[in-house]
């Protein structure tokens, strides 16, 4: 391979890796007001780095558990508002927030570790709210939100039930997914260069060891969701399901649904999540 070609590949790899890791969606297409909701509050919090994050608390039954919804890659809290209203209608308190800080102007995602830290701050914030059961927290997450959810579940005893859609074990796995989606598949040389660029961009990051931390999920109910149309994430989700301790359940759906807004498949998806939490997160603690 000539030097000129290598320089071009390195430059292209750096550009694509940077573009993927900074792909954030700040446009909130729907809000609680769009759903004509009156029982909600704006509840923001500050993460360990001092950045403020915007959140909505959908108010359910007083004293009921709170379910925290964590959006996925290139998304925001509004994508999960449909699911949030379903959970609220069944008396859960529901908290939706943005991983992106409200005044950060975007951030460089390391595909999980940053989001895990932000989620830890969100859990701490909502557990202090009046009307919320602080001992029983449920979390739903999609892709990088699922990675953050799993990290939180392994570390925090207050997190007692987890639903994870398209979860993965190592942050570089999500990079591979989006390299494939951007290029229709990437050659091994380009992939190697992009991996190297990603590791340089995230150098010094403390990465939660999801695999080694699975013992922290013993006894905690877990729902693993994946879809046939996202084979790489289906594979990683299935593997983590196999490795995770009981109790657990795996559901494979024909299509990805986390960001879908309507249709019968969307309802089936939301029903899967709702029924999981109804069965595993009692509205009234004993």
C-alpha positions, 0 to 999 in steps of 0.5 A: 500500500502506497504512502499516499493511499495510507495517508488518505485512509488515515484521514478518512478514518479520522473524519468518519470516526469523529463524525460518528462519535459526535452524531447527536440529535438535539431536535426534540420532535415531541414534548409532554405538551405534544401529548397533552400531558399535565402530570409532569415536571421539568427536572434537570440534574448536573453530572460529575463534570458539572454539566447540566442535563435536561429531564422530564419527570412524568408523574405516576402514583405517589410512592411508586418506583421510577423508571428511567428511560435512556435514549440511544445513539443520535437520539434524545429523550423525545424518542422515548416519550411514547414509551414513557406515556405508556408506563406513566398510564400504568402508574409508574413515575418515569424520567427521561433525560438527555445525555447531551448537556444542555449548554455543551454544544455537543460532546464527543461520545465514547459510546458508553462510559460517558453515558454511564457516568451521566446515568449515575448522576440521573439515578442519584437525582431522581432518588431524591425526589418526593413521591418516588420510591428511592429503593426501587429504580427500573431502567430502560436503555437503547444501544448506548443507553442500554450499555449505560443501563447495564453499567448502572445495574451492575453497580447500584443496588437501587437499580432492581430491574433492567430492560435493554434493547440492542446492548453491547459489551465493548464501546468499539462494537457500536463504532463497528455498527455505525461504520457498517451503516455509513459504508455498507461494510468496511474493509479490515484496513479501514476498520483497523484505522478507525479503531485506532482513531477511536482509541486515541479519541477516548484515551484515558477513559475509564471503561466499565467492564460489563462482562466482569461486572455481570455478577452484580446483576444476580437476582435482578430481573433483566429483559434483553431486546434485539431485532433481526434487522440489526444483526451485529447488535442482535449478536452482542445482545444475545451473547450478553443474555447467555452470559448474564445470571438469572432471572433474564428473558430474551426477545428477538423482534423482526425490526428495531422499534426504540425510535419508532413512533406508531404502528402495531409493531411499536405497540407490541414492543411497548407492551413487552417493556411494560409487562416486564416492569409490571411483573418485576417492579411492584408499584407498592413495596412491601 
